[in-house]
Amino acid sequence: MTLSWDPELYRRHDDHRARPFLDLVGRVGATAPREVVDLGCGPGHLTGVLAQRWPHARVRASDASPEMIAAARGNGVDAELADVRDFAPGPETDVVVCNAVLHWVPEHRELLARWARELPADGRLAVQMPGNERSPSHEVARELVADRVPGGLPAYGVGTPEEYARLLAAARPGAVVDCWETTYVHPLTGDDPVGDWIAGSTLRPVRDALDDAGWARLRAELAPRLRDAYPPDAAGVTWFGFRRVFAVLGP
């Protein structure tokens, strides 16, 4: 799925969005990879983390969004425009990182199995997927979007850690598989903090389908419902729980 993205809006909660990436990469045990690939690099601000972690590796980055590619290049990352579904590991691709991308791809299970099979013998795969589609934020948005956008809010179809562990172990017998999930509780502030969060990610397909007036009406109707679902505390902080699923495969 190719969506239009707003890099500035996406990075509004950058400190919170970066943490799962750092937790994911921290579980990759490679010491001297030849090539490291960042699939779905977004604005490229986290690709530099990979270059710092493995300074002697060749780091490649790609994204399917022209807006994100432009932002990544503006951040000094030589990113290429490419669909994650077309990626195939090369003979020197020792680390593949795919962070917060595959939940947009209905056939991501098939992709994961193929990548696991195609990696070099010592290759490693690290994936993180948001798994928050049953949260109040998504349920409220899904209800309001249903009669405005054909097909409604896309369903991610992200499974359980056990499911991905079984899938990867079957695709690459003998590999070490590490899968888990974490719910991060983010302290957000502002007039419509949860609305801002999902506007920069979950609602991108909806934004593409609506004109400016329709988008403004949707945001205005969403805001009070999200405040009811996530009321701020006495200090004005909204505590937003967000589940993420991780999978790391290695030799």
Phi, psi and omega in degrees: 000123178258120182242157169276137184235150176250098184303323181294316179293319180300321184275003180299329177247041189300320183298323179283320181291333182285332188299315178299324177300313181294321178295322179294307183296331178296342180265001179270119188270008182298141181253321182219062181292148177280315181226134177240130184244130177253100181272123184076055188287348182060220181285005173080002184291338179262347177300325178300332177298321180293320179295324178288322181292320182233077189294341181262000180274153169278120183255123177248145181222145178210159176203156180269355183259121176301324179296317179292322178298317179299318179294319179298316179295327175294336177268010176086014180259125181278070184275152178245148178280119183200149176275130182302332181291342180268357184286140172222130179298141175270177182294343179247012180280094186271338179221128174241122177246128180226099190250122175056047181233312194290346176292344176276353188249108182303326183265030185294335178296318177295322178297314181300316180297318181294314179300318180300320180288326188271346180299149172303166186306322181259017184288157181227143181235132181227122187228140172227134180227129171300136180231050190252017189289348176260009180283161178304323181300318182284325179294317178297313180297318182298320180295318182285331184277337191309318185259013181246333185232127178304128181086350178067203180280125182303141177269128184289318182073027178285132184268204182263159175304321180299320180300315181289328176297314179296318181298311183291322178296323179288325181286331183223078182303137179091348179286159174270125183241131181230109181233142181200172173227151180221137171255113177273136177252105187266129174277111183247151178228166180118176183288326182218063190294319180289323176299319177297320181298307185285338176295329181275357183215281187304321186271008181302317178297327179290317179301321179295331185272346184250150171281177185300319181293317179295323178294318179296320178295317180298313180299321181294323179283328181290320190307307182294327179291322178291325176295323177294321181287329182228073183292138177292155177277186185297336179269001180086014181264132174260122181265112188249110179277132183222117181274137176225145182247134184240147175214126177232130179238137179207174182288000000 
